[in-house]
Each structure stands twice: as C-alpha cells, then as structure tokens.
Amino acid sequence: MSDYLVALILGIVEGLTEFLPVSSTAHIRIAQSLLGIELEDSFWKMFAVVIQLGAILSVVVYFRNRILEFVKSFLSLRSKTSNDEGSEEAAKWWRHPLTLVIFSFVVTAIPCFLMDKLIGENLEKTWVIGLAMLLGGFAMVWIDAYFAPKAHTDRIEQMTMKQAIFIGAAQILAAAFPGTSRSMATIAGGQIMGLSRPAALEFSFFLSIPVMFAASGFKLLQFIVKNPVEIHSQQWLVLAIGFVTSFLVALAVIAWFMQWVRSKGFTPFAIYRVIAGLLVLLLLR
C-alpha cells in the first residue's frame, strides 16, 4: 500500500478519535498494525506525533473566538488585581477559565513527566490498551447515568478550582494507561464534579490545548534527540498529508460532537469502547 494512502487513513483515524472518548492512541496503534506498519519504525513513530499536533490545532481554530474572549478578560482582571489586590477581581481571577486550565494542566503535567517511562512501556502493551478500553467503557456508562442528572455547573465560567484540579488528576489515569482516553478521563472527571455534559466536554477541549501541545512537543523533541531521522522529500509529503487530514477531520468531529452531546449522552461511545476492548483482548488470545 502506498505511504500516501497510509498517511491519509491514519490521519482520518486520528481526526475521528482524538476528541471522542474512545482513545485515539488505541485506534492508531491498531490501525498501524492492520496496515502492516512496523510499530518500532522511527519515521512512523514520529508521524503519529505529527498528526496528533494536527488534531489539536483544530481545537484552537474551532474555539478561536472563545479563546480570544478568555485572554482579553483574563488580562483585564490581571491589571485590575495588580492595582487592588484585595478586590473582588482577585477572587474572579482565581476562578477564571484560563487560570483553571493552567492549574489543571500543572496537576496533570508533573506526574506524567515523572511517569514517562511507565507511559512508554504501557504504549507497547496491547493488552493494557484493550483492558483500559473495556473498563473505561463500563465506567462511562455508570458515570454518565449517575452523575448527569446531578449536574449543577452548566458553564465553565462557573467552575471552581477544586473541580479543575480533580479533572487534571483524572487525566493522569489516561496518560498512565493508554486506551483509557484523555477525552474520556476529563469528561468523566468533570461529570463526577458536577459539570453538565456540554461544560465537561468544553473544558476537556480547552484543557487538551496545553496538555497535548506539551505532550506531543516533548515526545517529538525527545524522539528527534534520541532517534534522529533523515527525512526526504517524499516523507515530508507523507507527514503533510497526515497532518492536514487529521486537522480537517478533527475540526468536523469537534463541531459534530458539541452538538451531539447537548441532546444525547456518552453511552453509544461507552458501548463501542466495551466492544472494541473485548475484540482487542480476544484477538490477543
């Protein structure tokens, strides 16, 4: 099969699964195996990181107006706080969405950096991925059914620091056990802490920006230093096809997913996870 077609297929898989709570890592690993790609091949390892960056760029583009709005209000609060530190603006600063995203990111980033070796080892264990998909599916069904009716935070502007820290901690689970899904962990963590489905999903998207840029950037830098790859013109085109495809598909998925969640729950994705996890474990046997 042509490398260009492989890049197109993997870009589609990444774009479809990165922000759905079904684990893009699991799907990329399985797709690579089915396409006959050597999982240890240096170029295709780098390719998987590059297409992930394409997917995360789609979040920035889709939410560009909301991001700009948050940045402006954040800077406005900072200037007011510096002039009057005991003011009401100081309290608002601590509950600003950007502040919450930053703290949630820090809660995730430090433990994940320390667990980098464990994360790398589990990425090579298909049974870990299959089991995480299976158990994560059951957890999603229960969490969505039990906590969705009890939601009391409808917008991320209403969130507290406690909620943000818990969501960041939940994301560590996804990093340590590939197949759990970063999206699933943050959405489920948000629901447990009282966020509505749309609020949990939106915060998950915003949190994905620093987390995924940092994780993908670190992996790419680490990879280039340890495994320098000489890329020729054909491979640059393969990378470009995967990146652009992932970006465009992910952009469409975000728009669709935001609308879906407002009227329906996460149960269909949970059922899919259970079936996919069982298939992976059965194939391993």
BAVEX-214341 format. One line per field, with one value per residue: residue number from 1; residue in one letter; x, z, y of N, C-alpha, C, O in turn. Coordinates in steps of 0.1 Angstrom, whole numbers. Layout:
i (NUM, ...)
aa (A, ...)
nX (X, ...)
nZ (Z, ...)
nY (Y, ...)
caX (X, ...)
caZ (Z, ...)
caY (Y, ...)
cX (X, ...)
cZ (Z, ...)
cY (Y, ...)
oX (X, ...)
oZ (Z, ...)
oY (Y, ...)
***
This chain:
i (1, 2, 3, 4, 5, 6, 7, 8, 9, 10, 11, 12, 13, 14, 15, 16, 17, 18, 19, 20, 21, 22, 23, 24, 25, 26, 27, 28, 29, 30, 31, 32, 33, 34, 35, 36, 37, 38, 39, 40, 41, 42, 43, 44, 45, 46, 47, 48, 49, 50, 51, 52, 53, 54, 55, 56, 57, 58, 59, 60, 61, 62, 63, 64, 65, 66, 67, 68, 69, 70, 71, 72, 73, 74, 75, 76, 77, 78, 79, 80, 81, 82, 83, 84, 85, 86, 87, 88, 89, 90, 91, 92, 93, 94, 95, 96, 97, 98, 99, 100, 101, 102, 103, 104, 105, 106, 107, 108, 109, 110, 111, 112, 113, 114, 115, 116, 117, 118, 119, 120, 121, 122, 123, 124, 125, 126, 127, 128, 129, 130, 131, 132, 133, 134, 135, 136, 137, 138, 139, 140, 141, 142, 143, 144, 145, 146, 147, 148, 149, 150, 151, 152, 153, 154, 155, 156, 157, 158, 159, 160, 161, 162, 163, 164, 165, 166, 167, 168, 169, 170, 171, 172, 173, 174, 175, 176, 177, 178, 179, 180, 181, 182, 183, 184, 185, 186, 187, 188, 189, 190, 191, 192, 193, 194, 195, 196, 197, 198, 199, 200, 201, 202, 203, 204, 205, 206, 207, 208, 209, 210, 211, 212, 213, 214, 215, 216, 217, 218, 219, 220, 221, 222, 223, 224, 225, 226, 227, 228, 229, 230, 231, 232, 233, 234, 235, 236, 237, 238, 239, 240, 241, 242, 243, 244, 245, 246, 247, 248, 249, 250, 251, 252, 253, 254, 255, 256, 257, 258, 259, 260, 261, 262, 263, 264, 265, 266, 267, 268, 269, 270, 271, 272, 273, 274, 275, 276, 277, 278, 279, 280, 281, 282, 283, 284, 285)
aa (M, S, D, Y, L, V, A, L, I, L, G, I, V, E, G, L, T, E, F, L, P, V, S, S, T, A, H, I, R, I, A, Q, S, L, L, G, I, E, L, E, D, S, F, W, K, M, F, A, V, V, I, Q, L, G, A, I, L, S, V, V, V, Y, F, R, N, R, I, L, E, F, V, K, S, F, L, S, L, R, S, K, T, S, N, D, E, G, S, E, E, A, A, K, W, W, R, H, P, L, T, L, V, I, F, S, F, V, V, T, A, I, P, C, F, L, M, D, K, L, I, G, E, N, L, E, K, T, W, V, I, G, L, A, M, L, L, G, G, F, A, M, V, W, I, D, A, Y, F, A, P, K, A, H, T, D, R, I, E, Q, M, T, M, K, Q, A, I, F, I, G, A, A, Q, I, L, A, A, A, F, P, G, T, S, R, S, M, A, T, I, A, G, G, Q, I, M, G, L, S, R, P, A, A, L, E, F, S, F, F, L, S, I, P, V, M, F, A, A, S, G, F, K, L, L, Q, F, I, V, K, N, P, V, E, I, H, S, Q, Q, W, L, V, L, A, I, G, F, V, T, S, F, L, V, A, L, A, V, I, A, W, F, M, Q, W, V, R, S, K, G, F, T, P, F, A, I, Y, R, V, I, A, G, L, L, V, L, L, L, L, R)
nX (8, 5, 25, 13, -14, -16, -9, -31, -52, -44, -44, -72, -82, -69, -80, -107, -109, -94, -108, -131, -145, -130, -104, -78, -51, -52, -66, -49, -27, -37, -46, -22, -10, -28, -24, 1, 24, 55, 57, 79, 92, 110, 103, 74, 67, 73, 55, 30, 30, 31, 6, -11, -6, -17, -44, -49, -45, -68, -86, -78, -84, -112, -123, -114, -126, -137, -114, -100, -117, -115, -88, -87, -104, -91, -66, -76, -86, -62, -48, -65, -64, -37, -37, -53, -52, -67, -92, -125, -119, -96, -105, -121, -102, -90, -109, -112, -115, -91, -72, -80, -76, -49, -40, -51, -37, -11, -14, -17, 6, 30, 31, 28, 51, 70, 63, 70, 85, 70, 46, 56, 62, 37, 25, 34, 22, -4, -24, -29, -40, -63, -77, -80, -97, -120, -127, -129, -151, -173, -171, -178, -205, -217, -210, -220, -248, -253, -243, -249, -277, -274, -259, -246, -232, -232, -218, -184, -174, -185, -171, -150, -119, -114, -128, -114, -89, -94, -102, -78, -63, -77, -70, -44, -47, -55, -31, -13, -23, -27, -54, -73, -83, -78, -98, -121, -114, -112, -138, -154, -143, -151, -179, -183, -176, -197, -202, -221, -229, -222, -205, -185, -174, -166, -146, -128, -119, -106, -87, -72, -56, -31, -22, -19, -3, 20, 27, 29, 48, 70, 74, 81, 104, 120, 121, 134, 159, 169, 165, 175, 161, 165, 148, 134, 121, 97, 88, 83, 61, 43, 40, 28, 4, -8, -10, -26, -50, -57, -62, -84, -104, -107, -116, -141, -152, -152, -171, -194, -196, -199, -225, -239, -236, -251, -278, -278, -263, -232, -233, -235, -208, -195, -205, -194, -167, -165, -171, -150, -128, -131, -128, -101, -88, -97, -86, -59, -57)
nZ (0, -8, 8, 9, 9, 33, 51, 47, 56, 83, 92, 90, 109, 133, 134, 137, 162, 182, 199, 206, 232, 230, 228, 210, 209, 211, 188, 168, 172, 167, 140, 127, 130, 116, 91, 85, 94, 109, 143, 156, 139, 132, 116, 114, 140, 146, 128, 140, 162, 149, 134, 156, 165, 145, 149, 174, 167, 154, 175, 185, 163, 160, 185, 185, 189, 214, 229, 225, 237, 264, 269, 267, 288, 309, 310, 315, 341, 355, 353, 369, 393, 400, 407, 429, 452, 471, 461, 446, 421, 423, 434, 413, 394, 403, 396, 370, 337, 322, 342, 356, 337, 334, 360, 362, 341, 351, 373, 359, 343, 358, 373, 351, 336, 354, 352, 328, 317, 325, 311, 284, 284, 287, 264, 246, 252, 242, 255, 278, 266, 255, 278, 292, 275, 276, 305, 308, 292, 307, 330, 319, 312, 337, 351, 334, 336, 363, 373, 355, 358, 381, 377, 383, 374, 347, 329, 319, 330, 355, 370, 397, 414, 427, 412, 388, 395, 402, 377, 363, 377, 371, 345, 346, 348, 323, 309, 320, 315, 285, 262, 279, 273, 270, 266, 276, 303, 312, 307, 322, 347, 350, 350, 374, 392, 390, 367, 338, 308, 283, 295, 307, 284, 269, 287, 286, 260, 260, 279, 266, 248, 260, 273, 252, 233, 248, 256, 230, 218, 236, 232, 205, 205, 222, 207, 184, 194, 204, 184, 157, 125, 91, 69, 37, 7, -1, 22, 37, 24, 30, 58, 57, 44, 63, 86, 77, 69, 94, 109, 94, 96, 124, 130, 119, 135, 161, 158, 153, 175, 197, 192, 193, 220, 235, 233, 235, 253, 264, 262, 237, 229, 250, 248, 224, 231, 250, 233, 214, 231, 241, 217, 211, 232, 229, 203, 210, 225)
nY (-12, 22, 48, 73, 68, 54, 74, 91, 74, 70, 96, 102, 84, 94, 120, 114, 101, 114, 133, 122, 101, 76, 67, 76, 68, 40, 34, 43, 27, 2, 5, 10, -15, -32, -21, -30, -17, -13, -12, -2, 14, 43, 66, 63, 64, 90, 102, 96, 114, 138, 140, 141, 166, 180, 175, 187, 214, 220, 224, 248, 265, 261, 270, 296, 322, 321, 316, 339, 357, 348, 353, 381, 389, 378, 392, 417, 413, 407, 432, 448, 435, 438, 465, 466, 445, 432, 431, 423, 415, 400, 376, 367, 363, 339, 321, 323, 309, 305, 305, 282, 262, 263, 255, 230, 218, 218, 201, 177, 176, 174, 149, 131, 137, 126, 100, 91, 69, 47, 52, 50, 23, 11, 18, 0, -23, -41, -54, -39, -16, -27, -36, -12, 2, -14, -15, 13, 18, 6, 22, 47, 44, 41, 65, 85, 79, 81, 106, 127, 136, 150, 172, 205, 226, 245, 260, 266, 290, 290, 273, 258, 260, 236, 217, 219, 210, 183, 173, 175, 157, 134, 130, 121, 94, 86, 91, 74, 49, 39, 39, 44, 69, 103, 122, 109, 106, 132, 143, 125, 130, 156, 154, 139, 158, 175, 189, 198, 179, 193, 214, 199, 187, 209, 221, 200, 201, 226, 222, 203, 216, 229, 206, 186, 199, 202, 176, 163, 179, 175, 147, 147, 162, 147, 124, 132, 139, 115, 96, 105, 112, 111, 129, 126, 141, 129, 117, 141, 150, 129, 133, 158, 152, 135, 153, 175, 161, 150, 174, 186, 166, 163, 189, 188, 168, 179, 200, 185, 168, 186, 194, 170, 161, 179, 171, 143, 115, 100, 73, 57, 58, 46, 20, 12, 13, -8, -30, -28, -31, -57, -71, -66, -78, -104, -110, -110, -133)
caX (0, 12, 26, 4, -27, -15, -9, -45, -60, -41, -49, -86, -83, -65, -90, -120, -108, -87, -116, -142, -139, -128, -89, -71, -39, -56, -70, -38, -18, -44, -46, -8, -8, -36, -18, 14, 35, 64, 55, 92, 98, 112, 95, 60, 65, 72, 43, 19, 30, 28, -8, -17, -5, -27, -57, -50, -46, -82, -93, -75, -92, -127, -126, -106, -133, -138, -101, -96, -125, -109, -75, -89, -110, -80, -56, -83, -86, -49, -45, -73, -59, -24, -39, -61, -50, -78, -105, -133, -113, -87, -113, -126, -90, -88, -119, -112, -113, -77, -65, -84, -70, -34, -38, -55, -26, 0, -17, -15, 19, 42, 31, 30, 66, 77, 59, 72, 90, 58, 37, 62, 61, 23, 21, 38, 14, -17, -34, -32, -49, -76, -83, -84, -109, -131, -131, -133, -165, -182, -171, -185, -220, -222, -208, -230, -261, -255, -239, -255, -289, -270, -250, -250, -223, -236, -208, -170, -172, -190, -163, -142, -105, -115, -132, -103, -78, -99, -102, -64, -59, -83, -63, -32, -51, -54, -17, -6, -29, -32, -66, -83, -87, -77, -111, -130, -110, -115, -152, -159, -139, -159, -192, -182, -175, -209, -203, -230, -222, -216, -195, -174, -168, -159, -134, -120, -113, -97, -75, -64, -46, -18, -17, -15, 9, 32, 30, 33, 61, 80, 77, 87, 118, 127, 123, 144, 172, 173, 164, 175, 157, 168, 135, 135, 110, 85, 83, 77, 47, 35, 37, 19, -10, -14, -12, -38, -61, -61, -67, -97, -113, -109, -124, -155, -157, -155, -184, -205, -196, -205, -240, -244, -236, -262, -290, -276, -252, -220, -235, -230, -193, -191, -208, -183, -154, -166, -170, -136, -119, -133, -122, -87, -84, -99, -76, -46, -57)
caZ (0, -9, 20, 9, 13, 47, 58, 46, 65, 97, 95, 93, 122, 144, 135, 142, 175, 192, 208, 210, 243, 226, 228, 197, 209, 208, 174, 159, 173, 160, 126, 123, 130, 105, 78, 83, 98, 120, 154, 161, 128, 137, 109, 117, 154, 145, 121, 149, 169, 140, 131, 168, 165, 135, 156, 185, 161, 151, 187, 186, 153, 163, 197, 185, 194, 229, 235, 224, 247, 277, 270, 270, 302, 319, 311, 322, 355, 360, 355, 380, 405, 404, 413, 441, 454, 479, 455, 441, 409, 427, 435, 400, 387, 406, 390, 355, 329, 318, 355, 359, 327, 338, 372, 358, 333, 360, 381, 350, 336, 367, 375, 338, 333, 362, 349, 313, 314, 326, 300, 272, 284, 285, 250, 239, 257, 236, 265, 286, 258, 253, 291, 295, 267, 282, 318, 306, 287, 318, 338, 312, 313, 351, 354, 327, 341, 377, 376, 346, 364, 393, 373, 388, 367, 333, 320, 325, 337, 368, 376, 408, 414, 431, 400, 378, 400, 401, 363, 360, 383, 364, 332, 348, 346, 308, 304, 326, 309, 271, 259, 288, 266, 277, 265, 285, 316, 316, 307, 333, 359, 351, 354, 388, 400, 389, 354, 328, 297, 275, 302, 308, 271, 265, 294, 281, 248, 264, 286, 256, 241, 266, 276, 240, 227, 257, 255, 217, 216, 244, 226, 193, 208, 228, 196, 174, 200, 206, 172, 145, 113, 79, 61, 24, 2, -2, 36, 41, 18, 38, 70, 54, 42, 76, 94, 71, 71, 108, 112, 88, 101, 138, 130, 117, 146, 172, 156, 154, 189, 206, 190, 198, 235, 241, 233, 238, 262, 260, 262, 225, 228, 260, 243, 214, 239, 255, 222, 209, 241, 241, 204, 212, 242, 222, 193, 217, 229)
caY (0, 35, 55, 84, 63, 50, 87, 95, 66, 73, 110, 101, 77, 103, 131, 109, 95, 122, 141, 113, 93, 62, 65, 77, 60, 26, 32, 45, 15, -9, 8, 8, -30, -37, -16, -36, -8, -17, -2, 4, 22, 56, 76, 62, 69, 105, 105, 96, 126, 150, 140, 145, 181, 185, 174, 197, 227, 222, 229, 263, 271, 260, 278, 308, 334, 319, 317, 353, 363, 345, 360, 395, 391, 374, 403, 428, 410, 408, 446, 453, 428, 444, 478, 465, 431, 426, 434, 412, 410, 389, 363, 363, 358, 326, 313, 325, 297, 303, 301, 268, 254, 263, 247, 216, 213, 216, 189, 166, 175, 170, 134, 125, 138, 117, 86, 90, 56, 38, 55, 45, 8, 7, 20, -12, -34, -41, -59, -28, -8, -34, -37, 1, 5, -22, -9, 27, 18, 4, 34, 58, 42, 44, 79, 94, 77, 85, 120, 137, 142, 158, 183, 219, 236, 244, 267, 266, 302, 288, 262, 262, 254, 222, 210, 219, 201, 169, 169, 173, 144, 123, 129, 113, 80, 83, 91, 62, 36, 42, 32, 50, 81, 116, 129, 102, 109, 146, 144, 117, 137, 168, 149, 135, 170, 183, 196, 193, 172, 203, 221, 189, 185, 221, 222, 189, 207, 237, 216, 195, 225, 229, 192, 179, 206, 199, 161, 160, 186, 168, 135, 150, 167, 135, 114, 138, 139, 101, 89, 114, 106, 119, 128, 130, 149, 120, 116, 153, 150, 119, 140, 169, 146, 131, 165, 182, 152, 149, 187, 188, 156, 166, 201, 184, 160, 188, 207, 175, 163, 196, 194, 157, 160, 187, 164, 129, 113, 94, 59, 50, 57, 36, 6, 10, 10, -22, -40, -27, -36, -71, -76, -65, -89, -118, -112, -112, -147)
cX (9, 13, 17, -10, -27, -16, -24, -54, -57, -45, -64, -89, -80, -76, -103, -120, -102, -96, -128, -136, -137, -113, -83, -58, -42, -59, -58, -29, -24, -44, -32, -5, -15, -30, -4, 26, 42, 62, 67, 98, 99, 104, 80, 57, 64, 60, 31, 18, 26, 13, -16, -17, -15, -41, -59, -51, -60, -90, -91, -83, -107, -131, -119, -113, -134, -125, -97, -104, -119, -96, -77, -95, -99, -70, -63, -83, -73, -45, -52, -68, -46, -26, -47, -62, -61, -91, -113, -127, -103, -94, -117, -114, -88, -98, -121, -109, -98, -69, -68, -77, -55, -32, -41, -43, -14, -2, -15, 0, 30, 42, 34, 45, 74, 74, 62, 77, 78, 49, 42, 61, 47, 19, 25, 30, -1, -28, -38, -42, -63, -84, -88, -96, -121, -136, -136, -147, -175, -183, -179, -200, -225, -221, -218, -244, -263, -253, -245, -268, -285, -261, -256, -241, -225, -226, -194, -167, -177, -181, -154, -128, -105, -118, -121, -92, -82, -98, -88, -59, -64, -76, -50, -35, -50, -40, -10, -10, -35, -44, -77, -90, -87, -91, -121, -127, -114, -130, -158, -155, -148, -173, -193, -182, -187, -211, -213, -222, -215, -204, -183, -167, -160, -146, -124, -112, -103, -84, -66, -54, -33, -13, -12, -3, 21, 36, 35, 47, 72, 84, 84, 102, 126, 130, 134, 158, 178, 174, 164, 171, 159, 155, 137, 122, 97, 79, 77, 63, 38, 31, 27, 5, -16, -18, -25, -50, -66, -67, -81, -107, -117, -117, -139, -161, -160, -169, -196, -207, -202, -220, -246, -246, -247, -275, -290, -264, -240, -221, -231, -215, -188, -194, -197, -170, -154, -164, -156, -126, -119, -126, -107, -82, -86, -89, -62, -45, -55)
cZ (0, 5, 21, 13, 28, 55, 58, 56, 80, 101, 98, 106, 134, 145, 140, 157, 186, 203, 212, 222, 241, 225, 214, 197, 206, 194, 164, 160, 165, 145, 120, 121, 118, 91, 76, 86, 110, 131, 159, 150, 132, 130, 113, 131, 154, 138, 131, 158, 161, 137, 144, 169, 156, 141, 166, 179, 157, 163, 188, 175, 156, 174, 197, 191, 209, 235, 235, 235, 261, 279, 274, 284, 312, 321, 318, 337, 362, 362, 367, 393, 410, 410, 426, 445, 463, 473, 451, 428, 412, 428, 422, 392, 390, 400, 375, 348, 325, 331, 358, 350, 331, 350, 369, 350, 342, 368, 372, 346, 345, 369, 362, 333, 341, 359, 334, 309, 314, 314, 287, 272, 282, 271, 241, 242, 252, 246, 274, 279, 257, 267, 295, 287, 273, 295, 317, 301, 298, 327, 332, 314, 327, 354, 347, 332, 355, 379, 367, 351, 375, 390, 378, 382, 352, 323, 327, 333, 352, 376, 388, 406, 418, 420, 390, 382, 399, 386, 358, 365, 376, 351, 334, 345, 331, 303, 308, 319, 295, 268, 268, 281, 274, 277, 275, 299, 321, 316, 319, 346, 361, 356, 369, 397, 397, 376, 345, 316, 288, 282, 304, 295, 267, 273, 290, 268, 251, 271, 277, 249, 248, 269, 263, 233, 235, 255, 241, 214, 223, 237, 213, 195, 213, 216, 187, 180, 201, 193, 160, 132, 101, 70, 47, 19, 2, 12, 41, 36, 26, 51, 68, 51, 55, 85, 89, 72, 85, 113, 107, 94, 116, 139, 128, 129, 158, 170, 158, 168, 199, 204, 196, 213, 241, 242, 236, 247, 256, 259, 249, 224, 239, 255, 232, 221, 244, 244, 216, 218, 241, 228, 205, 221, 236, 211, 199, 221, 217)
cY (13, 42, 67, 80, 59, 63, 92, 88, 69, 87, 110, 95, 87, 114, 126, 105, 104, 128, 133, 105, 79, 58, 65, 69, 46, 24, 34, 33, 3, -7, 6, -7, -36, -33, -22, -27, -13, -7, 4, 13, 37, 67, 75, 66, 84, 109, 106, 108, 138, 151, 144, 160, 187, 185, 185, 211, 230, 227, 244, 270, 272, 269, 291, 320, 333, 321, 332, 361, 361, 352, 375, 398, 388, 386, 415, 426, 412, 423, 452, 448, 435, 458, 477, 450, 425, 427, 421, 406, 399, 376, 358, 357, 343, 316, 315, 312, 294, 299, 286, 258, 252, 254, 232, 210, 210, 203, 176, 165, 170, 155, 126, 125, 128, 102, 83, 76, 46, 40, 49, 30, 4, 9, 8, -24, -34, -45, -48, -19, -14, -34, -23, 6, -2, -16, 5, 28, 16, 16, 45, 57, 46, 58, 88, 92, 82, 100, 130, 143, 151, 170, 197, 230, 235, 251, 267, 279, 301, 278, 268, 256, 240, 213, 208, 210, 186, 164, 167, 160, 132, 120, 121, 98, 76, 83, 78, 49, 40, 33, 37, 61, 93, 123, 122, 106, 123, 149, 137, 125, 149, 164, 145, 147, 180, 191, 190, 186, 183, 210, 212, 187, 197, 223, 211, 194, 217, 231, 208, 203, 225, 215, 185, 186, 203, 185, 158, 167, 180, 155, 136, 154, 155, 126, 119, 137, 124, 93, 98, 107, 116, 118, 134, 136, 141, 119, 129, 154, 140, 126, 151, 163, 142, 143, 172, 174, 152, 162, 189, 178, 160, 179, 197, 176, 169, 195, 197, 171, 173, 196, 181, 156, 168, 180, 149, 127, 106, 78, 52, 48, 47, 22, 3, 6, -4, -32, -40, -33, -51, -77, -76, -76, -103, -121, -116, -127, -156)
oX (19, 4, 12, -17, -37, -22, -28, -62, -66, -49, -68, -97, -88, -80, -110, -130, -103, -92, -136, -124, -143, -110, -84, -54, -34, -54, -57, -24, -17, -41, -31, 1, -9, -31, 3, 37, 36, 65, 67, 109, 88, 98, 74, 46, 55, 54, 22, 8, 19, 7, -27, -26, -20, -49, -70, -57, -65, -100, -100, -88, -113, -141, -118, -106, -133, -124, -91, -99, -119, -94, -70, -90, -99, -67, -56, -81, -71, -39, -47, -67, -43, -17, -46, -72, -63, -101, -107, -129, -101, -88, -117, -116, -84, -95, -130, -100, -94, -60, -59, -73, -49, -23, -34, -40, -7, 8, -10, 5, 38, 52, 41, 50, 83, 82, 56, 72, 77, 43, 35, 58, 45, 9, 18, 32, -9, -39, -50, -52, -73, -96, -99, -105, -132, -148, -145, -155, -185, -194, -186, -207, -235, -230, -224, -252, -274, -260, -247, -269, -294, -257, -268, -243, -221, -226, -193, -158, -173, -184, -152, -126, -98, -113, -119, -87, -73, -94, -85, -51, -58, -75, -45, -26, -45, -37, -2, -3, -47, -44, -89, -102, -93, -95, -128, -136, -119, -136, -167, -164, -151, -179, -203, -188, -186, -220, -215, -210, -203, -194, -171, -154, -149, -136, -112, -100, -92, -73, -54, -43, -23, -1, -1, 6, 32, 48, 46, 56, 83, 96, 93, 111, 137, 141, 143, 168, 189, 182, 153, 177, 156, 152, 142, 112, 86, 67, 68, 54, 26, 19, 18, -5, -28, -29, -34, -61, -78, -77, -90, -119, -128, -126, -147, -172, -170, -176, -206, -218, -210, -227, -257, -257, -252, -283, -299, -257, -238, -211, -224, -210, -178, -185, -192, -163, -144, -157, -150, -117, -109, -120, -101, -72, -77, -84, -54, -34, -55)
oZ (7, 12, 32, 21, 35, 65, 68, 63, 88, 113, 107, 114, 144, 156, 148, 163, 198, 214, 221, 222, 248, 222, 207, 187, 198, 188, 154, 149, 159, 137, 109, 111, 110, 81, 65, 81, 120, 129, 165, 153, 136, 136, 115, 135, 161, 142, 130, 162, 166, 137, 143, 174, 158, 139, 167, 185, 157, 161, 191, 178, 154, 173, 207, 198, 217, 246, 245, 242, 269, 290, 283, 291, 323, 332, 325, 344, 373, 373, 374, 403, 422, 418, 434, 442, 462, 480, 451, 425, 404, 424, 419, 384, 381, 399, 369, 352, 326, 330, 362, 354, 330, 350, 374, 351, 339, 370, 377, 346, 341, 367, 362, 327, 336, 361, 328, 299, 305, 309, 279, 262, 274, 266, 231, 236, 257, 245, 279, 285, 259, 267, 301, 293, 274, 296, 324, 304, 298, 332, 339, 316, 328, 360, 353, 333, 358, 387, 371, 350, 379, 399, 378, 386, 346, 311, 340, 341, 360, 388, 389, 398, 412, 418, 385, 374, 395, 384, 351, 358, 374, 346, 324, 340, 327, 294, 300, 317, 294, 271, 265, 282, 285, 287, 282, 307, 332, 325, 326, 355, 372, 364, 376, 408, 402, 375, 345, 315, 285, 276, 302, 295, 262, 268, 290, 267, 246, 268, 279, 245, 241, 267, 264, 228, 229, 253, 240, 208, 218, 236, 210, 188, 209, 216, 183, 173, 198, 192, 153, 129, 102, 65, 45, 26, 5, 14, 49, 43, 28, 55, 76, 56, 57, 91, 98, 76, 87, 120, 115, 97, 120, 148, 135, 132, 165, 180, 164, 173, 207, 214, 202, 218, 252, 250, 240, 250, 244, 256, 250, 219, 236, 257, 232, 216, 243, 246, 214, 214, 242, 229, 201, 217, 238, 210, 193, 222, 219)
oY (13, 42, 71, 87, 61, 63, 97, 94, 71, 89, 117, 100, 87, 117, 134, 107, 101, 128, 137, 101, 70, 47, 55, 63, 40, 15, 27, 28, -4, -17, 0, -11, -44, -40, -18, -30, -17, 5, 15, 18, 42, 75, 86, 70, 90, 120, 115, 113, 147, 162, 149, 166, 198, 194, 191, 220, 241, 235, 252, 281, 282, 276, 297, 328, 343, 327, 336, 370, 370, 357, 380, 407, 394, 389, 422, 435, 417, 426, 460, 455, 436, 462, 486, 443, 412, 425, 410, 395, 390, 366, 346, 348, 336, 304, 310, 304, 283, 290, 279, 248, 241, 246, 223, 198, 199, 195, 166, 154, 162, 149, 116, 116, 122, 93, 74, 71, 37, 30, 43, 24, -6, 2, 6, -35, -26, -40, -48, -14, -7, -31, -21, 13, 4, -13, 9, 37, 23, 20, 53, 66, 53, 64, 97, 102, 88, 106, 142, 156, 160, 177, 200, 241, 226, 249, 267, 279, 309, 275, 280, 247, 232, 202, 197, 202, 178, 153, 157, 153, 122, 108, 115, 91, 66, 75, 73, 40, 42, 21, 35, 63, 94, 129, 129, 108, 124, 156, 143, 125, 153, 171, 149, 147, 191, 199, 178, 189, 181, 213, 216, 187, 196, 227, 214, 192, 217, 236, 207, 198, 222, 212, 179, 179, 200, 182, 151, 161, 178, 152, 129, 149, 153, 120, 111, 134, 122, 84, 99, 97, 128, 107, 145, 136, 147, 120, 129, 160, 144, 125, 152, 169, 145, 142, 175, 179, 153, 162, 192, 183, 159, 180, 203, 178, 166, 195, 201, 169, 169, 198, 181, 152, 164, 183, 143, 137, 106, 71, 41, 38, 39, 13, -9, -3, -11, -42, -51, -40, -58, -88, -86, -83, -111, -132, -123, -133, -168)
***
